[in-house]
Structures are given as C-alpha cells and as structure tokens.
Amino acid sequence: MRPPSGEQFEIAFADQRAVVTEVGGGLRTYVAGERQILDGYEVGEMCSSGRGQVLAPWPNRIADASYEFGGARYELPIDDRASQSAIHGLVRWTPWTLVERAPHRVVVAHELHPQPGYPFAVSFRLAYDLSERGLHVSTTATNVGADACPFGAGAHPYLRPGTPTVDSATLSLPARRVLGADGWTPVPDTEHDFRELRALGPTKLDHCFGELERGEDGLARVVLGDPRAGTSVTLWADESYAYLMLYTGDDRPDVGRRSLAVEPMTCPPQAFRTGESVIVLAPGDSMTANWGLVPA
C-alpha cells in the first residue's frame, strides 16, 4: 500500500537517520541514536499539524486569503476555516521529485505553476544533508516566470525535548521582539523573554519572534533542552530567516505540549498583506535559505 506521504527518502550518517517525503518534500522523522529529535509521524499516517512541512511561497497565514501585489489584487483559496485564511503556502501537499540521492544526502525539487491567487512560476530545490554537525536543510527558490513575484519561505519542524511535555523543558530563544495583536513589542521583562536559558513552564506559545540575536557566524540559535538528562537540540537559522514562529500546540490534541514547533521564516505572519520582509523575485532571480538541527 502506498504511504499517504508518498515515496520515502531515507538518509543516514553515523547514528543519525532522517526521512524526507515525496508529498510536500517535508521532513517526516529525524533520529539521533535512540532519541527522536522530531515529533514526526508514522509512515502509514497522513501529516498533521504541519509536521516537518515546507512553507512556501509564504509561511503562516494570509487573512481573508487576499493580498495586493504590483497594483493587482489576488484571491487565494481559504484553507484554514477557523481563521478564514490561506495558510502555509501551496506546496505542502504536492508531489516533489527526487533529483539527487546519496547515503547521507537527498535533494528534491518541485515546479510551482501559475494558478488562481498566485499566477507566478517558481522552481524549488531542497537539499537535506546529514553530517557530524547534524542536519542541514537548504531551500532554493527561483522565479522561472515572466513577471516579478512575491515570495516567502519557512519550515515547520516540531522539536522533542526528551521530557514528557515541554513544561519541564528549558528554552533559549535569541529574540528581542514578539508579534502580538497590537504589533511588535519588546520581550524584556515579559513571559516571552527567553534570551537566557530558562524553563518554559506553562507558557503558551503561538507567537512570531523577530530582531534575532546572532552569533559571529550570522546564525540565530534556539536551544530546547531536557535538564534531567542533560541533552538538547539546537535549531539554527541563517540570516535569510529573520523570524521564528514558536508554537506549543495547546489547541491540538496531536501535539498537546508534547513538543515545540520552532519555525524559521523569511517573513512574519500576514506578510503578503503588510509587505513586511516580503521577497520580490524578479524573473530569473533566486534566493537560498538555510537552517538545521544539532542534537547534543
């Protein structure tokens, strides 16, 4: 029987294993030794709650499923009924093509054709690599159409801390601002300040964070740890990803604070409506963004 997520592309390096799926080109599992680094899903299951999915040509939501670009107004299908929004782009449920495979590396590609609401042509190439440094994911998008197009990208991994729930996990998040109903606000002296490693506790997160602090290598790092076992997983994101969405999944029974979604994004929620950090790809232009996971 064919799995709901299509063909499974497994890669391995030392004691690490990961599985990339044909449907959506997403990351279904990532294991280091006996540790489940991701809160993924079984091969016989359909992906739920966006687990490991690729978010493009926009991440998060577009309210009313409508936006303006280049003096024209576009209407997308509403696929998040609760918020009456278009959510997480157009490539999550489409088949991706295997273009390169090695024991430790797989590359998949997808051609997004013009369609109602997004009449632009974008070619995607995703590379997943395992090494002694962990998992590296590189996303490249190229405008192969005749017109400039708006673009944003993200990823949706759920990290497992090793604790029964994230309440007893520790979190380090290098962000100085958080996006709320009233816009961007500073995080110092609020429950959303995780610039220093501390317990997540009962804090509910479904928030976008910005103004990320970075190391000398230009990378922003989020660390989710199990203080009892002394283990952790670090998600890093390069400068292409200026935003991080964190989500504890309180309203989803299949998540229920068992794991923490840490979503690197090139633009924040509603970007196609606000214009904030939207990438405009001219015909022939490409962009590449990189993120990864390091178990410790």
Helices and strands as residue ranges (DSSP letters): E 8-13, E 16-21, E 27-32, E 35-36, E 53-55, E 61-63, E 66-69, E 72-75, E 85-87, E 97-102, E 105-112, E 122-131, E 134-143, E 149-151, E 154-156, E 158-159, G 166-168, E 170-172, E 175-180, E 183-186, E 198-199, E 206-212, E 220-226, E 231-237, E 243-247, E 260-265, H 271-274, E 279-281, E 286-295
